[in-house]
Amino acid sequence: MAPILAIWVLAGIAFATAEPGERAALFFGNTWRACPFLITMLATPVFAASFWAMRDLAPTNLRLAGAAAGLFSGAVGAVVYCFHCPELEVPFIAFWYLLGILIPTAAGTVLGENLLRW
């Protein structure tokens, strides 16, 4: 949680110091519609590999294990996406990247019950 809180504090500072007319551009940028879904798409291969590896580990808390695999894959997808994303504003990264990471995490939580059963 510390990295998330840190970037949200930085986003708050960026909003506080920005002109009111610039705040929407800081938050939305130009790629807000695609960013979370591109991160999720880039996370998909890692998601599948994580579930395949996690299944062999025989987890006992299936939802938590699925969430961990989804969080890992979402983070990898965000790292890959950041090398190609034209947006560098902290509020954009704080919200849209986090959303892109949370989509595979939620999917892992839901799918963990069925896919990780041994």
N, C-alpha and C positions, 0 to 999 in steps of 0.2 A: 504493500500500500504506500510505502514511502515515495517511490518514484512517481506514482499517480498523484499523490498530494503535492509533491514538489512542482510538477508541471502545471497543476491546476493553480497553484500559488503564482507561478510565473505568468500564466494566462490572465489571472486577475490583475496582476500588475500591468500587463500589456493593455488590458481593457481600461484600467484606471488612467493610464498616461496617454491613451489615444484620443484623438478628437472624436466627438460623437458621430460625425459623419463617416468616419473610417472604421468604426467598430463592426459593422456588418461585413465589410470586406475582410477584416481580420478573422472573423468566425467562419464565414462561408467560403472565402476564396473563390476559385474558379472550378474546382473539381469535387465539391462536397457531395454531389449526387453519386459519384462513382467511387470515391475513395474507400468507404467501408466494404463495398462489394468486391473491389479489386484486391483488397487485403484478404478478404475471405477466400477469394478464388486462388490467390497465391498460397494460402494456408492449406488448401485442400490436399495436396500430396503429402504434406507433413502430417496432416490430420489422419489420413489413412494409415500411414506408416506408424504413427504413434499408437493408434488403436490396435494395430497388428502386434506391435511390440508389447503393449500393455496387457493384451489378452494372455500372452505367454507368462506374464508375471503373476497371474491368478489373483487379481485384486479382490478384496472383500467388500469394500465400499465402492460399488460400481458407479454411482453418480459422481462421487468426488474424484474417482480415477478418470472418468470421462471428462469432467470439468478441467482437470489438470492437463490431460492430453489436448483438449481444445484450447486452453490458455497458452500452452506451449506452441501449438501450431499457429495460433493467431499472432503471437509475438514474433515468430519466425516470418510469417507473412508480412507483418508490419515492417520488419527490418529490411526485407527484400524490396518492399514497395517504397521505402524512404529513399532509396537510391535513384528512383525514377520520378518521384513526386515533385511537381514544380512549386508546391506550397511550402513556405518556410515559417509562416506565422505560428507563434506558440499557441494561441487559442484554437487554431485549426487543428493542429497536431493533438492538443489536449483532448478535444472532443471527438473528432472524426476518426483518428487512429484508434482511440480507445474503443469506439463503437465497432470498428473493424476487428479488433481483438476480442471483444465480447460476443460477437456473433458465433465464432467457432467454439467459444467457451460454453455458451448456452446450448449449442448443438451437441457438444460433448456431454453435457449434463443430461440432456434428454436421451441421447443415443447410448449412453453408457450402460443403462439398465439392460438393453438388449444385446448390444455388440460385445460387451465384456463378460457376459455370463459364461461360466466355465463348468 
